Amino acid sequence: MPSITRDQVRVPADVPAPVRETYVDNFLKATRGTGRLMLFACDQKLEHLNDDFHGEGIAKEDGSPVHLFEIGSRGTIGILAGQRGLISQYALDYPGINYLVKMNSKTHLVKTSQEDPYSPQLYDLQTVLDMIDNGVNVVGIGYTIYLGSEYEAQMMTEAAQLIADAHSVGLLVVLWIYPRGKAVGDEKDPHLIAGAAGAACCLGSDFVKVNPPKKTEAASSANLLLEATSAAGRTGLVCAGGSTVDAEVFLNQLWEQIHVGGATGNATGRNIHQRPLEEAVRLTKAISAITLGDAGLPEAVAVFKGDKDFTV
């Protein structure tokens, strides 16, 4: 299992000396002491409304938000990411989870063909600090930027200030960066995704979540990801999990993203929470076996099937 010591955590220069140890604490919590991120994405209840939580092929229990927190509590994750209100409703019942507060959001109702996407900041950092004062285990914040949107300047400005503010109190930041808008021809273009990864580094984010690039006849998605992981520099790159697929297919994609593409973990939502609770818990452990435990695909599949356990 990969592991890092406190002395090996690289603290950005914009983290003030009095809170450097807080930053290190939060980094080690979020990465479970490995330097890799296992992010359980639970921000879709606002982003996608109820489309991802009710319907054919989706477990009945996914209709209730408590399902997300049961998975986060019983499974093996690094952080649970969600909007401030969602977390505040349930966090005190699930104090053992590491939380990341998503600072901006929008629904999917207004399509790009109608208007370029803009995801507004919903609250300021003080509201997150108030949650921490109230006993919620918040280790970081997140923000989505749509590069190529006519509103990208506003989103980059909001994100840049939030990163500076978060680092000033020792919190981590994960950026979601997706090229999207009328100026974008192909959202899954590897070169454009690499540009998004580099933008995250320039803004000072600790991690960036991007879509995996679209494979070509000449190269796999994981091989094409190498340009993005290089461009990200010291910003750890993780890939969005996308819609639910067969668990073994997903685990193989994840293994390749890390060991071929150089990703620094994963960011998975629907592939976990759309499953029944016991299956979802096993999948978090299988994902973490690869992400946090450096397991091979056969071992991770055994964890998912329940033939082997994984804990950090």
N, C-alpha and C positions, 0 to 999 in steps of 0.2 A: 504494500500500500504506500503510495507517495505521501510524504509528510514534510512539513516545514517547521522550523523553530521560530520563535518570536523574532530572533535576530535576523532571520532570512526574509521576513516580510518587508517588502520595499515600500516605504512610506513616501508619498508624493511631497514635493517641496512646499506645496501650498497648505499642508497640514501643520498648524502651529505647534511648537514644541510642547505646550501644556496638554495637548490632546493627542499626541502621537501614540501613547499607550492605548488610548481609547480606540483609535483607528486600528491598531494592531489587534486588539481584542475583537473588534467587529469583523475584521478580515478573517481571522482564524475561526470565528463562529460561522460566518457565511460559507467558508470553504471547508469546514469541518477539519481544519488543520492540515489540509492537503495542498492548498493553493489553487484548486480547481473548484468551479462553481456548479452546484446542482440546484438550479432554480426551478421551483414549481410555480408555473405561471397561472395565477387565478384572477387576472384582471379582465377576463373575457366576458364576465357577466354584464359589464358596462359596454365593453368594446363590441361584442357580438349579440348583446341582449340575451334572449333565451334560446337562440338558435343552437348553441352548442351544449345546451343543458336539458333539452327535452326533444324527443323524437325517435325515429327508428334507429336502432343500433346504439342508442344511448341508455345507460343503466338508469332505472327509475329513480334511484337515490340521488342521482346527479341533479335532480330538480330542486333540491334544497341546498342552500349554501353551506350548511353544516357538514355536508359530504366532503367539501374541500378541506376543512379543518380536521376532520377525522382522519383523512388520508395523511395530512401533514403531521399529525400527532403520532399516528401509529406507524407510518412509513419512515423511510430514511431519506431526508432531503437536506439541502443546505439552507435555503430560504424559501419562504412562501411570499409571493409577490401579489399585492392587491391594492385596491384603492383604500384610502384612509378610513372611510365610513365602513366598508366591509370588514376590515381588520378590527376596527374599534368595537363592532357589534359582537365579535366572537373571541377576541384575543385573551381576555381575562379568564375564559374557560379553557384556553389552550396556551398556558404561559410558557411551555417548553419549546414552542416553535420560534425560530428566528424569522422576523418579518422584514419585508422591504415594501415601503409605501410608494405606490405609483402616483406621481404628482400631477399627471395630466391624462386626459382620456377623451374619447369621443365615441359615438355609436357608428355603426356601419350603414345607417339608413341613407345618408346623403352620399351618392356615388361620385366617383372621380369624374364621370362624364357630366355631372351637374356642376361640381365645384371642386377645385383642388383641396386636398385634405388639410385641415388644421385641427390639432389636438390642443385645446387650451389648458393652461395651468389652472388647477381647481382650487388650490389652497397654498399658503406659504409654509416655509419650513418651521415656523414657530408652532403651527398646529401639530406637526410631527414631534417636536420636542416636548410639547405638552403631553402627548401620548406616552413618551418615554418616562416623563415625570410621574405619570399615572401607573407605571409598572408594566407597560407593554415593551416587549423585547424587540425593539426596532433596531436593526443594524445598518440600514441603508435606505436610499430612495431610488426611484426610477423615473424615467421620462422618455416619451416617444417623440422622435423627429422624423418627419417625412421630407427627405431630401428631394428636391425637384419641384415641390409644391411652391406656388407663388407666395405661400406663407412661411417658407423655410427660415427666412431671416428672423421672424418673430419667435419661432420655436427654438432656433439656435441661441438667440439672446436669452430666452427664459432658461434653457438648459444650462448655458454657461454660468449664469448667475447662481442657479441652484447648486451646481457642482462646487463652485467656490464657497457657497454658504454651508453646504454639507461637509466639505472637507474642513471648514473652520471649526466644526464641532466634533470631528472624528468619525463621521458617517461615510459609508461607501456609496458609490453611485453606479447604477447600471443604466446605460442608454439603450433603448430600442431604436434602431435606425433602419428605416425602410425607404428606398427610392420609390416615390409614388407621386403621380400628378400628370398633367397633360404634357409636360416637358420630358417625361420618362417613357422611352419606347419599350424597354424590357426590364421589369423589376428584378428579374433573377439573373441578369447579366453579371458574370463573374467580375469583370473589371469595375462595374458600377458598385457592386457589393464591397469590393476592396476599397473603393473610394469612401464608402460609408464607414468602413472600419477605420480608415485613416482619419476621417472627420472626428470620430469618437476620441481618438488619441489626442487630436489637436484641441478638443474641448476639455480634456483632462479626465475623462471618465475612467473608472476602474475596470469596468467590463462593458462590452457592447453585445447586444443581441441582434443578429442579422438573419435573414433568410438564407438557407443553403443555396448556392448557385445552381443553375439548371445545367444538367450534364449535357455533353455533346457526344457525337460519334467518336471523337478523338480522345475524350477524357471524362473521367467520372466526376461527380459532384465533389467528392472529397479531394481529389487532385486539384480541381479548380479552386477549392477553398484556400489553397496555399497562398495565393496572391493576397487574399484578405487577411489571413493571420499574420503575414509578413507586414502588411500595411498598418495593422493595428498596433504594432510596436509593443509597448509595455501595457497596453490596454488588453485585458484578456477577452478573447472572442468566443462566444457561444452561439449555436444555431437554434433558431426556432424549430419546434418539433413538428408543427403543421397539423393537418387533420389526422384522425386516428387510422393507423394501419396495423397489420399483423404485428404482434409484439416482437417476434424474432426478426422480422424485417426491420423494425424500428431500432432494435438493439444493435443490429449489424450496421445500420447507417450511423448510429452514434459512435460505435467503436471506430469506424473508418474516419469520421469527422475528427476524432481526437488523435488517432495514431497515424493517419495518412494526411489529413488536412491541417493538423496542428491546433485544433480547437482546445480551449481551456475549460471544457465542461459542456453543459447542456442547459437548455431552457425549454421545459416541456409542460404543456397544459392539457389539451384535449386528449392526447394519447394516454394520459394518466386518469383524469377525472371522469371521462366518459365511461369508464369501466365500473363494475360492481366493486364495493369497498375492498373485499379481500384480494381480488385480482389487482386492483389499483395499488394497494399496499405492497404486494409482491413485485409489481413493476417498478415502484420507486426504489425498492431494494436492488432489483436487477440493474436499473439505470445507475444507481449509486455504486454498485459493484464495479461497473466499468469506469464511471467518472471519478469516484473517490477511492476505489480499491484497486484500480488498474487491472481488473479481471479481464480475461479473454472472453470471447463470445460464448463458447460452450459453458463456462462457469456461470456467466450471467443468465443464460437460458435455464440452467439448472435452478438458479435462484428464483426466476420467474415461475417455474413449474412447481416450486415448493419442495424440490429435492435437496435444496441447500439453503442455508440462511446467510444473510449478510448484515452486519451492523458495523458502525464506525466507533 
